[in-house]
Amino acid sequence: MRQLQTEPGSPAILPFPGAFPGWPRPLLHLSPPHLAGGERAALLGALDSGWLAPAGPAPAAFESAIAAITGFPGALATTSGTAALHLAYRVLGVERGDEVWAPALTFVATVAPAVQMGAVPRFLSADAPGWTLDPGHLAEELGLAARRGRLPRVVVPVDLYGQPCDLDAITAACDRWGVPVLCDSAAALGSTQRGGRHAGHGARLAVFSFNGNKIVTTAGGGALVSADAALLAAARKLAGQAREAVPHYEHETTGYAYGLSSVLASLGLAQLPALPDRVARRRAVFEAYRAGLGDLPGVEFIAEPGWSRSNRWLSVALFDPRLFGADRDAVRRGLEAAAIESRPAWKPLHLQPAFRQAPHRVSARTALLFEQGLCLPSGSALSEADQGRVIEVVRGCARA
Ligand SMILES: *Cc1c(COP(=O)(O)O)cnc(C)c1O
């Protein structure tokens, strides 16, 4: 409850204190929601307006705000980032047996909808600085695939933990073979890449998430963005059960109930103005960890190439057991004993039982990022005292 904070002066907002006695909440969460102060009024406003469903002014205003923040001409608000990915795969025409390429180091949702559509995922290394998809490796693999006569239907790079991938180089490699790029920017709202452009620019489609653990939240939600108005319109139609524009219910295909409700869009409208502050705070948390831990042997923080500015959604570091004196799990357990939540970096998807059959070409370095990687508490409401506590516990694990 300590971390679910409002801005100073705003009223208490949730019935948490005492509402769930005995609820075993760890004291320090990895990435809890951070309220901006206007949420209560926004939610009551939604109720008072009578617009609750995924229609009306709030979703439209939320979409305009996302478009303005990200610099895309339009946005589609969805029930989740995963739903936005699903819609993207549909409008890109992914079919059973098609290959969908992604870096191995990512969240399962990057490829899950495509796999459910019958596509075959192929996993690649995440060896670029910032632990994202390596464009050189991708170009090489695309050349081999062209020779095999089996190019991917789509390539899906990921902005890892908010760190933008090298999208210009990735799209250049894909353009050569006419392969579209879908950027999983789910965690990268507020991050910028080459030329100061917002994350996701240059891809045919990009996706953002407003899940409860992301930098700003609608409790659950997502967005699909594109410079291609026709693609976005096709996705919008599918998100609304693929209704044809006639008075009765007419369907030439089947769609989904993926539109974001007015209630949640209102929550998002109250959250979005805080984004620049949330980016600054998460970056400050990262810098505090780097300043407090970077001198220890065997500790390596995720890199931020000079052409990018990460929102530092999650602060993640590698712990090399030979140099640090303790492995990633020992650090995690040490934090847990101090009631501090941390989490191993993504387990690469080619190592997941669900994808045992999936073709892959993944470096040992990519697997190492999981073996040694740990995400530290990164919430934008994390106090300096709590950051100090995390640093102290981690330092205590070194050569313990
Ligand atoms: C959060 C996240 C998603 C999924 O977003 P949801 O809104 O939770 O469905 C997908 N990919 C990445 C990389 C994410 O971090």
PDBQT file of the ligand as one rigid body, heavy atoms in Angstrom, charges set to zero:
ROOT
HETATM    1  C1  LIG A 501       3.619  -6.164 -21.161  1.00  0.00    +0.000 C 
HETATM    2  C2  LIG A 501       4.151  -6.765 -22.402  1.00  0.00    +0.000 A 
HETATM    3  C3  LIG A 501       3.310  -7.380 -23.353  1.00  0.00    +0.000 A 
HETATM    4  C4  LIG A 501       1.859  -7.658 -23.123  1.00  0.00    +0.000 C 
HETATM    5  O1  LIG A 501       1.057  -6.577 -22.800  1.00  0.00    +0.000 OA
HETATM    6  P1  LIG A 501      -0.316  -6.870 -22.028  1.00  0.00    +0.000 P 
HETATM    7  O2  LIG A 501      -0.981  -5.530 -22.005  1.00  0.00    +0.000 OA
HETATM    8  O3  LIG A 501       0.053  -7.365 -20.665  1.00  0.00    +0.000 OA
HETATM    9  O4  LIG A 501      -1.085  -7.862 -22.816  1.00  0.00    +0.000 OA
HETATM   10  C5  LIG A 501       3.869  -7.825 -24.533  1.00  0.00    +0.000 A 
HETATM   11  N1  LIG A 501       5.180  -7.723 -24.773  1.00  0.00    +0.000 NA
HETATM   12  C6  LIG A 501       6.026  -7.160 -23.881  1.00  0.00    +0.000 A 
HETATM   13  C7  LIG A 501       7.479  -7.063 -24.222  1.00  0.00    +0.000 C 
HETATM   14  C8  LIG A 501       5.549  -6.681 -22.661  1.00  0.00    +0.000 A 
HETATM   15  O5  LIG A 501       6.410  -6.154 -21.780  1.00  0.00    +0.000 OA
ENDROOT
TORSDOF 0
